[in-house]
Amino acid sequence: MAMSLSVVVLLAIVVFVLLRNGTLRILPALAAAGFGFFLASTGLADPINSAAGGLADLLARINL
């Protein structure tokens, strides 16, 4: 839960910055948000969450 919340906050900041800079327009941002919302209710949600968790674990194990 903590990882998914931090990913949501990070992505929200990225979208906000892109909207502020004019790189991303409102309609495509809403379309992408709607796509993500409906994708989360499909059977692909579990593999996507597993992949994101694996990536987070991989990044956590990297010693800088």
N, CA, C and O atoms as a CHARMM CRD file, in Angstrom:
* protein
*
  256
    1    1 MET  N      0.82200  -1.19900   0.00000 PROA 1      0.00000
    2    1 MET  CA     0.00000   0.00000   0.00000 PROA 1      0.00000
    3    1 MET  C      0.86200   1.25700   0.00000 PROA 1      0.00000
    4    1 MET  O      0.56000   2.22100  -0.70300 PROA 1      0.00000
    5    2 ALA  N      1.93200   1.24600   0.78700 PROA 2      0.00000
    6    2 ALA  CA     2.78900   2.42700   0.85700 PROA 2      0.00000
    7    2 ALA  C      3.46700   2.69800  -0.47500 PROA 2      0.00000
    8    2 ALA  O      3.61600   3.85200  -0.87700 PROA 2      0.00000
    9    3 MET  N      3.88400   1.62100  -1.17000 PROA 3      0.00000
   10    3 MET  CA     4.53600   1.81300  -2.45400 PROA 3      0.00000
   11    3 MET  C      3.55800   2.37000  -3.47900 PROA 3      0.00000
   12    3 MET  O      3.90500   3.28400  -4.22800 PROA 3      0.00000
   13    4 SER  N      2.35100   1.83900  -3.52200 PROA 4      0.00000
   14    4 SER  CA     1.40600   2.31100  -4.52800 PROA 4      0.00000
   15    4 SER  C      1.00400   3.75600  -4.26500 PROA 4      0.00000
   16    4 SER  O      0.77600   4.51500  -5.20700 PROA 4      0.00000
   17    5 LEU  N      0.91600   4.14400  -2.99900 PROA 5      0.00000
   18    5 LEU  CA     0.58700   5.53000  -2.67700 PROA 5      0.00000
   19    5 LEU  C      1.71500   6.45500  -3.09900 PROA 5      0.00000
   20    5 LEU  O      1.45800   7.52400  -3.65200 PROA 5      0.00000
   21    6 SER  N      2.96200   6.06500  -2.84900 PROA 6      0.00000
   22    6 SER  CA     4.07800   6.91700  -3.24500 PROA 6      0.00000
   23    6 SER  C      4.20900   6.99500  -4.76900 PROA 6      0.00000
   24    6 SER  O      4.59400   8.03500  -5.30400 PROA 6      0.00000
   25    7 VAL  N      3.89600   5.91400  -5.46000 PROA 7      0.00000
   26    7 VAL  CA     3.91900   5.93800  -6.93200 PROA 7      0.00000
   27    7 VAL  C      2.83400   6.87400  -7.44900 PROA 7      0.00000
   28    7 VAL  O      3.06500   7.62600  -8.39600 PROA 7      0.00000
   29    8 VAL  N      1.67000   6.83400  -6.84400 PROA 8      0.00000
   30    8 VAL  CA     0.57700   7.72800  -7.25400 PROA 8      0.00000
   31    8 VAL  C      0.96700   9.18700  -7.03200 PROA 8      0.00000
   32    8 VAL  O      0.71700  10.03400  -7.88900 PROA 8      0.00000
   33    9 VAL  N      1.57100   9.47700  -5.89900 PROA 9      0.00000
   34    9 VAL  CA     1.99800  10.85400  -5.61900 PROA 9      0.00000
   35    9 VAL  C      3.07700  11.29400  -6.60900 PROA 9      0.00000
   36    9 VAL  O      3.03500  12.41500  -7.11700 PROA 9      0.00000
   37   10 LEU  N      4.03500  10.41900  -6.88100 PROA 10     0.00000
   38   10 LEU  CA     5.09200  10.73700  -7.83900 PROA 10     0.00000
   39   10 LEU  C      4.51700  10.99500  -9.22700 PROA 10     0.00000
   40   10 LEU  O      4.88700  11.97000  -9.88000 PROA 10     0.00000
   41   11 LEU  N      3.61500  10.12900  -9.67900 PROA 11     0.00000
   42   11 LEU  CA     3.00900  10.31700 -10.99600 PROA 11     0.00000
   43   11 LEU  C      2.13100  11.56800 -11.05300 PROA 11     0.00000
   44   11 LEU  O      2.06600  12.23900 -12.08200 PROA 11     0.00000
   45   12 ALA  N      1.46100  11.87500  -9.95000 PROA 12     0.00000
   46   12 ALA  CA     0.66000  13.10500  -9.90200 PROA 12     0.00000
   47   12 ALA  C      1.54800  14.33600 -10.03800 PROA 12     0.00000
   48   12 ALA  O      1.18300  15.29700 -10.71500 PROA 12     0.00000
   49   13 ILE  N      2.70600  14.30900  -9.39900 PROA 13     0.00000
   50   13 ILE  CA     3.64100  15.43700  -9.51700 PROA 13     0.00000
   51   13 ILE  C      4.15400  15.55900 -10.94700 PROA 13     0.00000
   52   13 ILE  O      4.25300  16.66400 -11.48000 PROA 13     0.00000
   53   14 VAL  N      4.47900  14.43200 -11.56600 PROA 14     0.00000
   54   14 VAL  CA     4.95600  14.45700 -12.95200 PROA 14     0.00000
   55   14 VAL  C      3.88500  15.02500 -13.88100 PROA 14     0.00000
   56   14 VAL  O      4.18100  15.86900 -14.72700 PROA 14     0.00000
   57   15 VAL  N      2.65200  14.56800 -13.73000 PROA 15     0.00000
   58   15 VAL  CA     1.56400  15.07000 -14.57300 PROA 15     0.00000
   59   15 VAL  C      1.33800  16.56200 -14.33500 PROA 15     0.00000
   60   15 VAL  O      1.12200  17.31600 -15.28400 PROA 15     0.00000
   61   16 PHE  N      1.38500  16.98900 -13.07700 PROA 16     0.00000
   62   16 PHE  CA     1.20900  18.41300 -12.76100 PROA 16     0.00000
   63   16 PHE  C      2.29000  19.25900 -13.43500 PROA 16     0.00000
   64   16 PHE  O      1.99500  20.30300 -14.01600 PROA 16     0.00000
   65   17 VAL  N      3.54000  18.80500 -13.35500 PROA 17     0.00000
   66   17 VAL  CA     4.63900  19.55200 -13.98100 PROA 17     0.00000
   67   17 VAL  C      4.47000  19.58800 -15.49600 PROA 17     0.00000
   68   17 VAL  O      4.68500  20.62800 -16.12000 PROA 17     0.00000
   69   18 LEU  N      4.08500  18.46200 -16.09100 PROA 18     0.00000
   70   18 LEU  CA     3.87500  18.43800 -17.53900 PROA 18     0.00000
   71   18 LEU  C      2.72700  19.34600 -17.96000 PROA 18     0.00000
   72   18 LEU  O      2.80800  20.01100 -18.99300 PROA 18     0.00000
   73   19 LEU  N      1.66300  19.37900 -17.17000 PROA 19     0.00000
   74   19 LEU  CA     0.55500  20.28000 -17.48100 PROA 19     0.00000
   75   19 LEU  C      0.97600  21.73400 -17.32800 PROA 19     0.00000
   76   19 LEU  O      0.58700  22.58400 -18.13000 PROA 19     0.00000
   77   20 ARG  N      1.76100  22.02100 -16.31000 PROA 20     0.00000
   78   20 ARG  CA     2.22100  23.38900 -16.07500 PROA 20     0.00000
   79   20 ARG  C      3.11400  23.89200 -17.20000 PROA 20     0.00000
   80   20 ARG  O      3.02200  25.04900 -17.60800 PROA 20     0.00000
   81   21 ASN  N      3.98000  23.01100 -17.69600 PROA 21     0.00000
   82   21 ASN  CA     4.91400  23.40100 -18.75400 PROA 21     0.00000
   83   21 ASN  C      4.26100  23.46000 -20.12400 PROA 21     0.00000
   84   21 ASN  O      4.86300  23.96600 -21.07100 PROA 21     0.00000
   85   22 GLY  N      3.05500  22.95800 -20.24600 PROA 22     0.00000
   86   22 GLY  CA     2.39000  22.94900 -21.53700 PROA 22     0.00000
   87   22 GLY  C      2.78100  21.76100 -22.39700 PROA 22     0.00000
   88   22 GLY  O      2.36400  21.66700 -23.55200 PROA 22     0.00000
   89   23 THR  N      3.57700  20.85300 -21.84600 PROA 23     0.00000
   90   23 THR  CA     3.98600  19.66700 -22.58700 PROA 23     0.00000
   91   23 THR  C      2.82500  18.69700 -22.74300 PROA 23     0.00000
   92   23 THR  O      2.72300  17.99000 -23.74500 PROA 23     0.00000
   93   24 LEU  N      1.96500  18.67100 -21.75900 PROA 24     0.00000
   94   24 LEU  CA     0.81500  17.76500 -21.75800 PROA 24     0.00000
   95   24 LEU  C     -0.46000  18.60300 -21.69500 PROA 24     0.00000
   96   24 LEU  O     -0.57200  19.51000 -20.86900 PROA 24     0.00000
   97   25 ARG  N     -1.39800  18.30500 -22.54800 PROA 25     0.00000
   98   25 ARG  CA    -2.67500  19.02200 -22.56000 PROA 25     0.00000
   99   25 ARG  C     -3.68500  18.30300 -21.67000 PROA 25     0.00000
  100   25 ARG  O     -3.49400  17.14000 -21.31500 PROA 25     0.00000
  101   26 ILE  N     -4.75000  18.99700 -21.31900 PROA 26     0.00000
  102   26 ILE  CA    -5.75900  18.47200 -20.39700 PROA 26     0.00000
  103   26 ILE  C     -6.46300  17.24100 -20.96100 PROA 26     0.00000
  104   26 ILE  O     -6.59100  16.24100 -20.25500 PROA 26     0.00000
  105   27 LEU  N     -6.91600  17.28200 -22.19400 PROA 27     0.00000
  106   27 LEU  CA    -7.67700  16.16400 -22.75800 PROA 27     0.00000
  107   27 LEU  C     -6.86000  14.86700 -22.82400 PROA 27     0.00000
  108   27 LEU  O     -7.36200  13.82000 -22.41500 PROA 27     0.00000
  109   28 PRO  N     -5.61700  14.90200 -23.32500 PROA 28     0.00000
  110   28 PRO  CA    -4.83400  13.66700 -23.29100 PROA 28     0.00000
  111   28 PRO  C     -4.54400  13.18500 -21.86000 PROA 28     0.00000
  112   28 PRO  O     -4.48300  11.98000 -21.61800 PROA 28     0.00000
  113   29 ALA  N     -4.36800  14.10900 -20.92300 PROA 29     0.00000
  114   29 ALA  CA    -4.14000  13.71700 -19.53000 PROA 29     0.00000
  115   29 ALA  C     -5.38000  13.02400 -18.96700 PROA 29     0.00000
  116   29 ALA  O     -5.25900  12.02500 -18.25700 PROA 29     0.00000
  117   30 LEU  N     -6.55400  13.53800 -19.27200 PROA 30     0.00000
  118   30 LEU  CA    -7.79300  12.90900 -18.80100 PROA 30     0.00000
  119   30 LEU  C     -7.99800  11.54800 -19.46700 PROA 30     0.00000
  120   30 LEU  O     -8.46600  10.60500 -18.83000 PROA 30     0.00000
  121   31 ALA  N     -7.64900  11.45100 -20.73600 PROA 31     0.00000
  122   31 ALA  CA    -7.76800  10.16600 -21.42900 PROA 31     0.00000
  123   31 ALA  C     -6.82500   9.13100 -20.81300 PROA 31     0.00000
  124   31 ALA  O     -7.21200   7.97800 -20.62700 PROA 31     0.00000
  125   32 ALA  N     -5.59900   9.53200 -20.49600 PROA 32     0.00000
  126   32 ALA  CA    -4.64900   8.61500 -19.87600 PROA 32     0.00000
  127   32 ALA  C     -5.10400   8.21100 -18.47900 PROA 32     0.00000
  128   32 ALA  O     -4.95000   7.05300 -18.09000 PROA 32     0.00000
  129   33 ALA  N     -5.66100   9.14900 -17.72200 PROA 33     0.00000
  130   33 ALA  CA    -6.16700   8.83900 -16.38600 PROA 33     0.00000
  131   33 ALA  C     -7.35100   7.87400 -16.47000 PROA 33     0.00000
  132   33 ALA  O     -7.45200   6.93900 -15.67500 PROA 33     0.00000
  133   34 GLY  N     -8.23600   8.10000 -17.42300 PROA 34     0.00000
  134   34 GLY  CA    -9.36500   7.19100 -17.60900 PROA 34     0.00000
  135   34 GLY  C     -8.91400   5.80300 -18.02200 PROA 34     0.00000
  136   34 GLY  O     -9.45600   4.79900 -17.55900 PROA 34     0.00000
  137   35 PHE  N     -7.91700   5.75300 -18.89900 PROA 35     0.00000
  138   35 PHE  CA    -7.36700   4.46400 -19.30900 PROA 35     0.00000
  139   35 PHE  C     -6.78900   3.71700 -18.11000 PROA 35     0.00000
  140   35 PHE  O     -7.04000   2.52400 -17.94200 PROA 35     0.00000
  141   36 GLY  N     -6.02400   4.41000 -17.28300 PROA 36     0.00000
  142   36 GLY  CA    -5.44700   3.78600 -16.09300 PROA 36     0.00000
  143   36 GLY  C     -6.50500   3.32400 -15.11300 PROA 36     0.00000
  144   36 GLY  O     -6.38100   2.26300 -14.50200 PROA 36     0.00000
  145   37 PHE  N     -7.55000   4.12900 -14.96600 PROA 37     0.00000
  146   37 PHE  CA    -8.63500   3.77700 -14.05200 PROA 37     0.00000
  147   37 PHE  C     -9.32100   2.49000 -14.49600 PROA 37     0.00000
  148   37 PHE  O     -9.55800   1.59800 -13.68200 PROA 37     0.00000
  149   38 PHE  N     -9.63600   2.39400 -15.77200 PROA 38     0.00000
  150   38 PHE  CA   -10.31300   1.20000 -16.26600 PROA 38     0.00000
  151   38 PHE  C     -9.36200   0.00800 -16.39800 PROA 38     0.00000
  152   38 PHE  O     -9.78900  -1.13800 -16.25900 PROA 38     0.00000
  153   39 LEU  N     -8.09000   0.26300 -16.66300 PROA 39     0.00000
  154   39 LEU  CA    -7.10500  -0.81500 -16.71100 PROA 39     0.00000
  155   39 LEU  C     -6.96100  -1.46900 -15.34100 PROA 39     0.00000
  156   39 LEU  O     -6.71900  -2.67300 -15.25300 PROA 39     0.00000
  157   40 ALA  N     -7.10600  -0.69300 -14.28200 PROA 40     0.00000
  158   40 ALA  CA    -6.97100  -1.22000 -12.92000 PROA 40     0.00000
  159   40 ALA  C     -8.06800  -2.21700 -12.58300 PROA 40     0.00000
  160   40 ALA  O     -7.90600  -3.00700 -11.65300 PROA 40     0.00000
  161   41 SER  N     -9.16500  -2.20500 -13.30000 PROA 41     0.00000
  162   41 SER  CA   -10.25300  -3.12700 -12.99900 PROA 41     0.00000
  163   41 SER  C    -10.23700  -4.36000 -13.90700 PROA 41     0.00000
  164   41 SER  O    -11.17300  -5.15900 -13.88200 PROA 41     0.00000
  165   42 THR  N     -9.18800  -4.51500 -14.70200 PROA 42     0.00000
  166   42 THR  CA    -9.08200  -5.68000 -15.57800 PROA 42     0.00000
  167   42 THR  C     -8.17200  -6.73200 -14.95700 PROA 42     0.00000
  168   42 THR  O     -7.64700  -6.54300 -13.86000 PROA 42     0.00000
  169   43 GLY  N     -7.99400  -7.81200 -15.64900 PROA 43     0.00000
  170   43 GLY  CA    -7.12000  -8.87500 -15.18800 PROA 43     0.00000
  171   43 GLY  C     -5.64400  -8.51900 -15.26100 PROA 43     0.00000
  172   43 GLY  O     -4.80700  -9.23400 -14.70900 PROA 43     0.00000
  173   44 LEU  N     -5.31600  -7.43000 -15.93100 PROA 44     0.00000
  174   44 LEU  CA    -3.92200  -7.01100 -16.03000 PROA 44     0.00000
  175   44 LEU  C     -3.44000  -6.26500 -14.79700 PROA 44     0.00000
  176   44 LEU  O     -2.24800  -5.98300 -14.67400 PROA 44     0.00000
  177   45 ALA  N     -4.34100  -5.94000 -13.88500 PROA 45     0.00000
  178   45 ALA  CA    -3.95600  -5.16000 -12.70500 PROA 45     0.00000
  179   45 ALA  C     -2.95100  -5.91900 -11.83500 PROA 45     0.00000
  180   45 ALA  O     -1.97200  -5.32900 -11.37800 PROA 45     0.00000
  181   46 ASP  N     -3.17400  -7.20500 -11.59900 PROA 46     0.00000
  182   46 ASP  CA    -2.26100  -7.97400 -10.75300 PROA 46     0.00000
  183   46 ASP  C     -0.87100  -8.11200 -11.36200 PROA 46     0.00000
  184   46 ASP  O      0.11100  -7.90700 -10.65000 PROA 46     0.00000
  185   47 PRO  N     -0.73700  -8.45000 -12.65100 PROA 47     0.00000
  186   47 PRO  CA     0.61800  -8.50600 -13.21600 PROA 47     0.00000
  187   47 PRO  C      1.32800  -7.15200 -13.22000 PROA 47     0.00000
  188   47 PRO  O      2.54100  -7.08800 -13.02300 PROA 47     0.00000
  189   48 ILE  N      0.58700  -6.08100 -13.44200 PROA 48     0.00000
  190   48 ILE  CA     1.19300  -4.74800 -13.42400 PROA 48     0.00000
  191   48 ILE  C      1.66900  -4.42000 -12.01200 PROA 48     0.00000
  192   48 ILE  O      2.76700  -3.89000 -11.83800 PROA 48     0.00000
  193   49 ASN  N      0.85600  -4.72900 -11.00400 PROA 49     0.00000
  194   49 ASN  CA     1.25800  -4.49000  -9.62200 PROA 49     0.00000
  195   49 ASN  C      2.46300  -5.33800  -9.25000 PROA 49     0.00000
  196   49 ASN  O      3.36000  -4.86500  -8.55300 PROA 49     0.00000
  197   50 SER  N      2.49600  -6.58300  -9.70400 PROA 50     0.00000
  198   50 SER  CA     3.64200  -7.45600  -9.42800 PROA 50     0.00000
  199   50 SER  C      4.91200  -6.92000 -10.08900 PROA 50     0.00000
  200   50 SER  O      5.98300  -6.92900  -9.48300 PROA 50     0.00000
  201   51 ALA  N      4.78900  -6.45900 -11.32500 PROA 51     0.00000
  202   51 ALA  CA     5.94500  -5.90000 -12.01900 PROA 51     0.00000
  203   51 ALA  C      6.44200  -4.63300 -11.33000 PROA 51     0.00000
  204   51 ALA  O      7.64900  -4.43400 -11.19200 PROA 51     0.00000
  205   52 ALA  N      5.53200  -3.78800 -10.90400 PROA 52     0.00000
  206   52 ALA  CA     5.92800  -2.56700 -10.20000 PROA 52     0.00000
  207   52 ALA  C      6.58900  -2.90200  -8.86700 PROA 52     0.00000
  208   52 ALA  O      7.56400  -2.25900  -8.47700 PROA 52     0.00000
  209   53 GLY  N      6.06400  -3.90400  -8.16700 PROA 53     0.00000
  210   53 GLY  CA     6.67300  -4.33500  -6.91000 PROA 53     0.00000
  211   53 GLY  C      8.05600  -4.91800  -7.12700 PROA 53     0.00000
  212   53 GLY  O      8.97400  -4.64900  -6.35200 PROA 53     0.00000
  213   54 GLY  N      8.21100  -5.71700  -8.17600 PROA 54     0.00000
  214   54 GLY  CA     9.52000  -6.27000  -8.50200 PROA 54     0.00000
  215   54 GLY  C     10.52600  -5.19400  -8.85300 PROA 54     0.00000
  216   54 GLY  O     11.68800  -5.26600  -8.45200 PROA 54     0.00000
  217   55 LEU  N     10.08200  -4.19500  -9.60200 PROA 55     0.00000
  218   55 LEU  CA    10.96400  -3.08600  -9.94800 PROA 55     0.00000
  219   55 LEU  C     11.36300  -2.30200  -8.70600 PROA 55     0.00000
  220   55 LEU  O     12.51900  -1.90400  -8.56600 PROA 55     0.00000
  221   56 ALA  N     10.41500  -2.08000  -7.80600 PROA 56     0.00000
  222   56 ALA  CA    10.72200  -1.37600  -6.56200 PROA 56     0.00000
  223   56 ALA  C     11.70900  -2.16800  -5.71500 PROA 56     0.00000
  224   56 ALA  O     12.62600  -1.59000  -5.13200 PROA 56     0.00000
  225   57 ASP  N     11.53200  -3.48900  -5.64000 PROA 57     0.00000
  226   57 ASP  CA    12.47400  -4.33900  -4.91200 PROA 57     0.00000
  227   57 ASP  C     13.86700  -4.28400  -5.54100 PROA 57     0.00000
  228   57 ASP  O     14.87200  -4.20600  -4.83400 PROA 57     0.00000
  229   58 LEU  N     13.92000  -4.32500  -6.86500 PROA 58     0.00000
  230   58 LEU  CA    15.19200  -4.25700  -7.56800 PROA 58     0.00000
  231   58 LEU  C     15.90000  -2.93500  -7.27400 PROA 58     0.00000
  232   58 LEU  O     17.09700  -2.91500  -6.98600 PROA 58     0.00000
  233   59 LEU  N     15.16200  -1.84600  -7.34800 PROA 59     0.00000
  234   59 LEU  CA    15.75600  -0.54500  -7.07700 PROA 59     0.00000
  235   59 LEU  C     16.19000  -0.42100  -5.62500 PROA 59     0.00000
  236   59 LEU  O     17.19200   0.23400  -5.33500 PROA 59     0.00000
  237   60 ALA  N     15.45400  -1.03700  -4.71100 PROA 60     0.00000
  238   60 ALA  CA    15.82200  -0.98200  -3.29700 PROA 60     0.00000
  239   60 ALA  C     17.09900  -1.76700  -3.01700 PROA 60     0.00000
  240   60 ALA  O     17.82300  -1.44100  -2.07600 PROA 60     0.00000
  241   61 ARG  N     17.39000  -2.79200  -3.81300 PROA 61     0.00000
  242   61 ARG  CA    18.57500  -3.62800  -3.59500 PROA 61     0.00000
  243   61 ARG  C     19.83400  -3.04400  -4.21700 PROA 61     0.00000
  244   61 ARG  O     20.93900  -3.50800  -3.93200 PROA 61     0.00000
  245   62 ILE  N     19.67900  -2.03300  -5.06100 PROA 62     0.00000
  246   62 ILE  CA    20.83500  -1.42500  -5.69200 PROA 62     0.00000
  247   62 ILE  C     21.55400  -0.56200  -4.64400 PROA 62     0.00000
  248   62 ILE  O     20.95700   0.33100  -4.04300 PROA 62     0.00000
  249   63 ASN  N     22.82300  -0.84000  -4.44300 PROA 63     0.00000
  250   63 ASN  CA    23.62700  -0.06300  -3.49700 PROA 63     0.00000
  251   63 ASN  C     24.33500   1.04100  -4.25700 PROA 63     0.00000
  252   63 ASN  O     25.16200   0.78000  -5.13200 PROA 63     0.00000
  253   64 LEU  N     24.00400   2.27000  -3.91600 PROA 64     0.00000
  254   64 LEU  CA    24.64400   3.38400  -4.60700 PROA 64     0.00000
  255   64 LEU  C     25.80200   3.90800  -3.81100 PROA 64     0.00000
  256   64 LEU  O     26.46800   4.85300  -4.23600 PROA 64     0.00000
